[in-house]
Amino acid sequence: MDSRPAPSPLYGPVVSRRYGVVYGVNLLSASKKSCSWSCVYCQLGTTDRRAGHPDSADPSALRARLEATELQCTPSALVVCGSGEPTTHPRLDDALAALTEFRDDRLPGVPVVLLTNGGELHKSQVRQALRRVDEVSVKLDAGLCETLHKLNQPTGPACVYHQARMIRKLHGAAVQSCFLTGALTNTSEPEVEAWLAALRFAMPNRVDCYTITRATACSRLEAVPERWLASLAARVEGELGIHARAFGASGLIAECGSAREREALRE
């Protein structure tokens, strides 16, 4: 019998291009890389596409493991991601309640952010649970269904406008979109126009555009130029009026329509 303690759900601190110095939060098993999608640019490589089993579905055990973690710094955010799709957790609401209670006690004021591919957002109980976090960032890499299936390889039915409709239901989610070229691309003008149309319907609070920076599961993919990403962020703000950010390998390269800019315009 293995008497070693279960690993902490927290890992880091790590530097996130989008959120600064953060602690990651893995609600799923550390021994599996389980995800309901298998994106071609994923750095995890081939994953077990079955729903992952958490190390402990008991929220009190999760809270105890969080409390036992020695924190090295006060992070700019707690980011729920890890080794798979966090919304597949069978007791997501309880897990997020344990996490936010831990945050309130140990890291007051630090936002909890959850990254999701959006594949479980059709479930009302998942959307309800996500109200516990400060920001939900949903993947939307394509405006055409054919491209979505090629890039993200979902296990079940997936549709761009279903994805957009679920983002809209969250009332203020962020969107994260990865752009790339090479063996597959989502950067042609028809692709971008379809993506903008999907954003117009989704009505997110913010759009984060980025590209690949490290080796991926598919070796024939290439990053897009930072200038292209910056111009795309400007289009999102200019055509849709949505706050948009662009990120390159070194971090933020453009921000368009931020709250600070809108306040300056009112003055």
C-alpha positions as CSV (number, residue, x, y, z in Angstrom):
1,M,0.0,0.0,0.0
2,D,1.4,3.4,-1.0
3,S,1.6,5.6,2.1
4,R,2.9,8.7,0.3
5,P,0.6,11.8,0.7
6,A,-1.5,12.8,-2.2
7,P,0.2,15.5,-4.3
8,S,-0.9,19.1,-3.7
9,P,-3.6,20.4,-6.2
10,L,-1.4,23.6,-6.4
11,Y,1.7,23.8,-8.5
12,G,4.1,26.7,-9.1
13,P,4.5,29.5,-8.8
14,V,4.8,29.8,-12.6
15,V,4.8,32.7,-15.0
16,S,1.7,33.0,-17.1
17,R,1.8,35.2,-20.2
18,R,-1.8,36.3,-19.5
19,Y,-2.1,36.4,-15.7
20,G,1.4,37.0,-14.3
21,V,3.0,35.0,-11.5
22,V,0.3,32.4,-10.6
23,Y,-0.3,29.2,-8.9
24,G,-1.9,26.6,-11.1
25,V,-4.7,24.4,-9.7
26,N,-5.1,20.8,-10.9
27,L,-8.5,19.4,-9.9
28,L,-7.9,16.2,-11.8
29,S,-5.5,13.3,-11.3
30,A,-1.9,14.3,-11.5
31,S,-1.1,10.8,-12.9
32,K,-3.3,11.2,-16.0
33,K,-3.4,13.8,-18.8
34,S,-7.1,13.5,-19.4
35,C,-9.1,15.8,-21.7
36,S,-12.3,15.8,-23.6
37,W,-10.5,17.5,-26.6
38,S,-7.1,16.7,-28.2
39,C,-5.9,20.0,-29.6
40,V,-3.1,19.7,-32.2
41,Y,-1.1,22.4,-30.5
42,C,-1.3,21.0,-27.0
43,Q,2.0,20.6,-25.3
44,L,0.9,17.6,-23.4
45,G,0.9,15.4,-26.5
46,T,-1.5,12.5,-26.8
47,T,-4.0,12.5,-23.9
48,D,-6.3,10.0,-22.4
49,R,-9.5,11.5,-23.9
50,R,-11.8,9.9,-21.3
51,A,-13.0,12.0,-18.4
52,G,-10.4,12.2,-15.8
53,H,-10.9,10.9,-12.2
54,P,-9.8,13.4,-9.5
55,D,-7.4,12.3,-6.9
56,S,-10.1,12.9,-4.4
57,A,-13.7,13.9,-5.2
58,D,-14.2,14.7,-1.5
59,P,-14.1,18.5,-1.1
60,S,-13.0,18.3,2.5
61,A,-10.0,16.2,1.4
62,L,-9.3,18.7,-1.3
63,R,-9.4,21.6,1.2
64,A,-7.0,19.7,3.5
65,R,-4.5,19.2,0.7
66,L,-4.8,22.9,-0.2
67,E,-4.2,24.0,3.4
68,A,-1.2,21.7,3.6
69,T,0.5,23.4,0.7
70,E,3.4,25.8,1.6
71,L,3.0,29.0,-0.5
72,Q,6.2,30.7,-1.7
73,C,4.6,34.0,-2.7
74,T,1.3,35.8,-3.1
75,P,0.3,35.1,-6.7
76,S,-1.5,37.4,-9.1
77,A,-4.1,34.6,-9.6
78,L,-5.0,31.0,-8.9
79,V,-5.5,29.5,-12.4
80,V,-7.5,26.3,-12.6
81,C,-6.1,24.2,-15.5
82,G,-3.6,21.3,-14.9
83,S,-3.6,17.9,-16.6
84,G,-7.0,18.0,-18.3
85,E,-10.4,19.6,-18.6
86,P,-11.4,20.9,-15.1
87,T,-15.1,21.0,-15.8
88,T,-15.2,17.2,-16.1
89,H,-14.7,17.0,-12.3
90,P,-17.8,15.1,-11.0
91,R,-18.2,17.4,-8.1
92,L,-17.1,20.7,-9.7
93,D,-19.2,23.0,-7.5
94,D,-17.9,21.4,-4.3
95,A,-14.3,21.5,-5.6
96,L,-14.6,25.2,-6.6
97,A,-16.2,26.0,-3.3
98,A,-13.3,24.4,-1.4
99,L,-10.8,26.4,-3.6
100,T,-12.5,29.7,-3.2
101,E,-12.9,29.2,0.6
102,F,-9.1,28.5,0.7
103,R,-8.5,31.6,-1.3
104,D,-10.6,33.7,1.0
105,D,-8.7,32.5,4.0
106,R,-5.1,32.3,2.7
107,L,-5.0,34.6,-0.3
108,P,-7.8,37.2,0.1
109,G,-8.3,39.3,-3.0
110,V,-6.4,37.0,-5.3
111,P,-8.7,36.1,-8.3
112,V,-9.6,32.5,-9.2
113,V,-9.5,32.0,-13.0
114,L,-10.7,28.8,-14.7
115,L,-9.5,27.8,-18.2
116,T,-11.9,25.5,-20.1
117,N,-12.3,24.1,-23.6
118,G,-16.1,24.8,-23.2
119,G,-17.0,21.2,-24.0
120,E,-19.1,20.8,-20.8
121,L,-20.8,24.2,-20.8
122,H,-24.1,22.8,-22.1
123,K,-24.6,21.4,-18.6
124,S,-26.4,23.9,-16.4
125,Q,-24.8,22.5,-13.3
126,V,-21.4,23.3,-14.8
127,R,-22.3,26.8,-15.7
128,Q,-23.8,27.3,-12.2
129,A,-20.6,26.0,-10.5
130,L,-18.5,28.4,-12.6
131,R,-20.2,31.4,-11.0
132,R,-17.9,30.7,-8.0
133,V,-14.8,31.9,-9.9
134,D,-13.7,35.4,-10.8
135,E,-13.1,34.7,-14.5
136,V,-13.9,31.8,-16.9
137,S,-11.7,31.8,-20.0
138,V,-13.2,29.7,-22.8
139,K,-11.4,28.3,-25.8
140,L,-12.6,29.6,-29.3
141,D,-9.9,28.9,-31.8
142,A,-12.0,29.0,-35.0
143,G,-15.1,30.5,-36.6
144,L,-15.7,27.5,-39.0
145,C,-16.8,24.2,-37.6
146,E,-14.5,22.3,-40.0
147,T,-11.5,24.2,-38.6
148,L,-12.6,23.7,-35.0
149,H,-12.7,19.9,-35.5
150,K,-9.2,19.9,-37.2
151,L,-7.6,22.1,-34.6
152,N,-9.3,20.9,-31.4
153,Q,-10.4,17.4,-32.2
154,P,-13.3,17.1,-29.8
155,T,-14.4,13.7,-28.8
156,G,-18.1,14.4,-29.4
157,P,-20.3,16.7,-31.5
158,A,-18.9,20.3,-31.5
159,C,-20.1,23.4,-33.3
160,V,-18.7,26.9,-33.3
161,Y,-22.1,28.6,-32.7
162,H,-22.9,26.1,-29.9
163,Q,-19.6,27.2,-28.4
164,A,-20.4,30.8,-28.9
165,R,-23.9,30.4,-27.4
166,M,-22.5,28.7,-24.3
167,I,-20.0,31.6,-23.9
168,R,-22.9,34.0,-24.1
169,K,-24.7,32.2,-21.4
170,L,-21.8,32.8,-19.0
171,H,-22.5,36.6,-19.1
172,G,-19.0,38.0,-19.1
173,A,-16.5,35.2,-19.8
174,A,-13.2,35.8,-21.5
175,V,-12.3,34.0,-24.7
176,Q,-8.8,32.6,-25.4
177,S,-7.9,32.0,-29.0
178,C,-4.7,30.4,-30.3
179,F,-3.7,31.2,-33.9
180,L,-1.1,29.3,-35.9
181,T,0.1,28.4,-39.4
182,G,1.8,25.4,-41.0
183,A,0.2,22.1,-41.4
184,L,-3.1,23.7,-40.2
185,T,-4.0,27.3,-40.0
186,N,-6.9,29.5,-38.8
187,T,-5.4,32.8,-40.1
188,S,-7.0,33.2,-43.6
189,E,-9.3,36.1,-44.0
190,P,-12.4,33.9,-44.4
191,E,-11.4,32.1,-41.2
192,V,-10.9,35.4,-39.3
193,E,-14.2,36.9,-40.5
194,A,-16.0,33.8,-39.3
195,W,-14.2,33.9,-36.0
196,L,-15.2,37.6,-35.6
197,A,-18.8,36.7,-36.4
198,A,-18.8,34.1,-33.7
199,L,-17.4,36.6,-31.2
200,R,-20.1,39.1,-32.1
201,F,-22.7,36.5,-31.1
202,A,-20.8,35.2,-28.0
203,M,-20.4,38.7,-26.5
204,P,-17.4,37.9,-24.2
205,N,-16.0,40.4,-21.7
206,R,-12.5,40.1,-23.3
207,V,-10.6,38.3,-26.0
208,D,-7.1,37.1,-25.6
209,C,-5.2,36.2,-28.8
210,Y,-2.0,34.3,-28.7
211,T,0.2,31.8,-30.6
212,I,2.3,28.8,-29.9
213,T,5.7,29.4,-28.2
214,R,6.9,25.9,-27.5
215,A,7.0,22.4,-29.1
216,T,3.6,21.0,-29.7
217,A,2.1,17.5,-30.2
218,C,2.2,18.3,-34.0
219,S,5.6,19.3,-35.1
220,R,4.5,20.9,-38.4
221,L,2.8,23.9,-36.8
222,E,4.3,27.4,-36.8
223,A,3.7,30.6,-34.7
224,V,2.0,33.6,-36.3
225,P,3.9,36.9,-36.3
226,E,3.4,39.2,-33.3
227,R,2.4,42.1,-35.7
228,W,-0.4,40.0,-37.1
229,L,-1.7,39.2,-33.6
230,A,-1.6,42.9,-32.6
231,S,-3.6,43.8,-35.7
232,L,-6.1,41.1,-34.9
233,A,-6.7,42.5,-31.4
234,A,-7.2,45.9,-33.0
235,R,-9.9,44.4,-35.3
236,V,-11.7,42.8,-32.4
237,E,-11.9,46.1,-30.6
238,G,-12.5,48.2,-33.7
239,E,-15.2,46.0,-35.3
240,L,-16.8,44.5,-32.2
241,G,-16.1,47.0,-29.4
242,I,-14.7,44.1,-27.2
243,H,-11.6,44.5,-25.0
244,A,-8.8,42.5,-26.7
245,R,-5.3,41.6,-25.8
246,A,-2.5,40.0,-27.9
247,F,0.3,37.9,-26.5
248,G,3.6,36.9,-28.0
249,A,6.4,34.7,-26.6
250,S,7.5,37.5,-24.2
251,G,4.0,38.4,-23.0
252,L,1.6,41.2,-23.7
253,I,2.2,42.9,-27.1
254,A,-1.0,44.8,-27.6
255,E,-4.1,45.8,-25.6
256,C,-7.1,47.4,-27.3
257,G,-10.2,48.8,-25.6
258,S,-9.1,48.3,-22.0
259,A,-11.1,49.7,-19.2
260,R,-8.4,52.3,-18.7
261,E,-8.7,53.5,-22.3
262,R,-12.5,53.6,-22.1
263,E,-12.2,55.7,-18.9
264,A,-9.8,58.1,-20.7
265,L,-12.2,58.5,-23.6
266,R,-15.0,59.4,-21.2
267,E,-12.8,62.1,-19.6
